[in-house]
């Protein structure tokens, strides 16, 4: 009978402990729900995952898949920026109810946005710019109560801007520029008191600018250029004390008289149809105001 000395016993105990820790860790990492895993697999299969720039090894735990963030067994992040996704977003994405961040910008996504997106009530960041998405925005996007940033510029999205976006009280950035949106700007957007950046550049929007947008006291950037907007500039825009970038050129406004209510010294960028304006700007200092073309670029660094 072999009797282990204390040193050997301690060594074996350490080995046993390491094995237990490894197995426990593997079990913990594998605890993402089957529903969540199926949702990711649907995304992979519908967007040619095998051809992604950084593809997923489906044999390893979900927590090891490129761009997927898992926290406490829940999928909370998908970061697939510029990753050669080609295809249509699946309805199964709505099953990822704990998702907080999703960046699918700068890919080749097509088709309509899934109606199931409105189930992502914890989602804070949704970035879909520079794709080929088309069709209407989901009407019930207002259900995404946690949303703070929604950017989908440079796509082919059409239809009207959903009224329900005006219920997203936490929204700070809304950029739907360079699409095919039509109709009027919903007055409900005037309820977005946390909004800092609003971009509808280069669409087919018409009608008057809602006076309610004058309630957006935190708004720093307002870009409405290259549409078919008419009527007067709202008198209430004189309340936009935080505004720094203001672009309204290439529209069909009847009058710019109410621009006199604005303190134009505050602007870093101020673009308008100069030839059609007879208004006297009391405070503007054009030597310090940059007149610039509107460009939208993703702020993320390229690899």
Secondary structure, DSSP 8 states (H G I E B T S, - for coil): -----HHHHHHHHHHHHHHHHHHHHHHHHT-S-HHHHHHHHHHHHHTTGGGSSS---TTS-GGGSTTEEEETTEEEEEE-TTS--EEE--GGGGG-TT--EEE--SSEEES---GGGGG-TT--EEE--SS--EE---TTGGG-TT--EEE--SSEEEE---GGGGG-TT--EEE--SSEEEE---GGGGG-TT--EEE--SSEEEEE--GGGGG-TT--EEE--SSEEESB--GGGGG-TT--EEE--SS--SB-GGGGGS-GGG-SEEE--GGG-----SS--TTSSB---------S---
